Structures are given as C-alpha cells and as structure tokens.
Amino acid sequence: MHQLGHHPFGREQRCRDSDDYHQPGSPDQLSLREAVHLPNWAVAIDKRFVVSFTLLGVESAIVSETRDPVELGVELLAHLEHGELSVADALDRIETVTTNPQVQREILDTAVMRGLIERENGVVRPRSQGSHVNFDSDVVVREGEFSCQRCGAAISTGHFVQFDGGELGPFGSTCIRKVLGRE
C-alpha cells in the first residue's frame, strides 16, 4: 500500500496496487482503476497516477510515488527558457519537484551527464534548443482551490505542466512563468 498524502483536513488518502475496490464506508482505500464518489468527496486517479480529490469544495492533486522526481526534474531543466541561470536559481526550479538535497544533486548531475545542461562556475546553461514548454499544449489550467507549488500562495487557478515523466504543479500564473524561465 502506498501512502499518497494528506488532504487539507488531515484525513489520509491511500492507494493500493491491487484489483480490489474500496470497501463500503472506507473512503481511504481505493484501487488505481476507480473513481469514488461519496457525500462531499470526489476522488479520481488518472493514467499518470495523479490522485485528484475534492472534499467540501477543496480540490487537491497528489502525485503518487510512481513518479520519478529525478526524471521530472531533468525534464524541467531541459525545458528551461533561460540562456543561463545560477545554480541557486536552478535549484529554486528543482525545489518544485523535490526539496531533498540528495535528489536535487542527482537531478543536476543527471542533466549534465545526459548533455542537457552545462554546469560550471556556479552557472547552469541549458543546451537544448527549441524544446521549450508550449503553454497551449503542455500546460493544463484547472479551476479550484490550490497552493502554488513554488511560493505556497493560495490560488484559484492552477497551472500544471505536462511532462513525459509526470505532471508538475499547481503553479500560479506568475510562478509558472518563473519556473519555466519566461520571467
């Protein structure tokens, strides 16, 4: 059983890798293949194992442990629109994926090893040209009550970046531009 996270009211959401469905009266257990609708609850799981649920009008999204933070962070660095940025600024972007310093270092090292970025003298330079995030096709906008993944502010419109390695977000309209290097 994988613990996916806690919703704003403290009740755990859990998911298991079996074909079993939740037991009546037990909204905490659900299969990867089902959507549950209970009074004041709506829970759904998509193909990327993103759990979205609404409780008393508050929508949240939780990404399961199956998402590889290293791959997601490497993809983020590969799609940055900055010509160059400091390692500190690169880490600011990577913190939207993970706050674990070991994983952050692994993300930077993997991106360098794959030739996606150059890193020297405290500066990171993306090497890929023309692989920027397209706001029309790569960013999904959802209405609801969210907390920005970058700054923590309460937002009613969440912007989610769709990468091959998973979904990153939610971000507010300003933070998504900063994370992707447009500001």
N, C-alpha and C positions, 0 to 999 in steps of 0.2 A: 504494500500500500504506500502511495506517495503522498506526502503532505504538500499541498499546493499553496496554502497561505491562509491568512485570516482576513475576514471582511471587516469593515469598519466597526461592527458591533461586537467583535471578538469571537464569533462562532466559527470554528474551523470548517474549511471545505476540504474534503479528501476525495481522492480518486483511486481506483484500483484497476489493475491490468487484467481483469477477468471479463467473461461474458455475462456475469451476474448483474442484475439490475438492483437498484436500491430497494430496500425493504420498506413497506408502507410505514409511514411515520418516522422514517430515518432519513432526513434530507442531507445528512453528512456523507452518505455513501452513494456514489454513482459510477456507472460504467463509462468508459471512454466513448461509447456509441450512443449515449442517450441525452435527451434534454428533459429536465424535470420542471414541472410547473406545479407549484404548491401555493397556498394562500400567501401573498406578499413575497413570493420567491419566483424567480425565473432563472434557471441555470442551463447553460448550453456549452458544449465543447465542440470546437471546430477541428478541421483536419490538421492544424498545426499544434493541437493540444493546448489551445488557449481557452481557459475557462472564463466565461463571462457570466456574471450573475447580477441580478437585480434584487435587492431586498429593501422593501419600503421606499422604492423610488430611487435608491442609490445604486448606480451601475458601477461595477468594478471589473477589471480584467486581470487574470493571473496567468502567467505563463508557467507551464509545468517544468519539471526537472529535465524533461527530454530535450529541451532547447539547449544547445551548446553555447555557453557565453563566449568562449574563445572564437568560434566561427562567426557569431553575431558581431562581436567587437571588431574582428578583422574585416568583415564586410562593411561595417560603419567607416573604418579608416580608409578602405579602398574607395569609398564613395564621397569622401570629403571634397568640398569645392575650393578649399584654401590652396594657394600655391605653396604655402608653408605656414607652419604654426609651431609654437613652442611645445616641448614635451608636456609642460603643465597644461596647456590648452588641449592637447590631445588627450591627456588623462581626464580632463573635465568632460570630454565627449564620452570616453570609455566608461566613466562613472555612471552613465545612463544604462549601461549593461551590467556592470558589477562594481562593487566597492571593495572587493577582495584584492589587496595589493599583489598577491602572487598571480592571480588570474589576469590582472591588468598588465603585469610584466610579460606574461605569456602571450597576451594579445599583441603587444608591441613587438615582441621577439618573433612571433609567427608572421606578422605582417611584413617585417623586414626580411625574414627568411624566404618568404614567397615572392619577394621583389615588388610588393605593393606600395611600400613606403621606403624612404631613405631616412636614416636617423643618425645625425652627427652634431656635435657641439650643442646639444640641447634643443635642436630643431628637427622637426618632422616634416618631410616633403612627400606628399602623395605622388606616386609615379604613374598611375593610370590616368589616361586622358579620355574624356568623353564617357565616363561611367558614373556620372552624377545621378542622384535621385531625381526622378521626374515627379513633380508634385501632382500631376494629373493622373498618372498610372501607378506610382509607387507609394503614395500616401493616401491612407483612408481616414476620413473625418467622421467622427461619431459624436452625437449629442448625448449628454448625460452629466453626471457629477463625477469628476476625476481629480486626481492630484497629479500635477506635472512631474514627470519622471526626472526632469533636470533640476527644477527650482523648488518643487514641493507645493507650489501655489494651487489653490482650488480653482479648477477650470470647468466650464460647462461644455466646451467644445474640445474634444481630444483629437490630436493628430497622431496617427500611428504609421510608422514606416514599415513597408512590407519588404523584407529581405528574404533571400533563399533560406537563410539559417533561422528565420522566425520573424516575429513582429516586434518592433521596438516602439515603446510609447506607454502611456499617452504623453504628449507634449502640448503646451500652449502654442499659439500662433507665433510668438516671438522666439520661444525656446527651440522650436523645431528648426527655425532658420539658423539659429546659432549652432545647434548640434550638427547640422549638415554643412555649415560653413558658408552660409549665404549672408551672414552679418558678422 
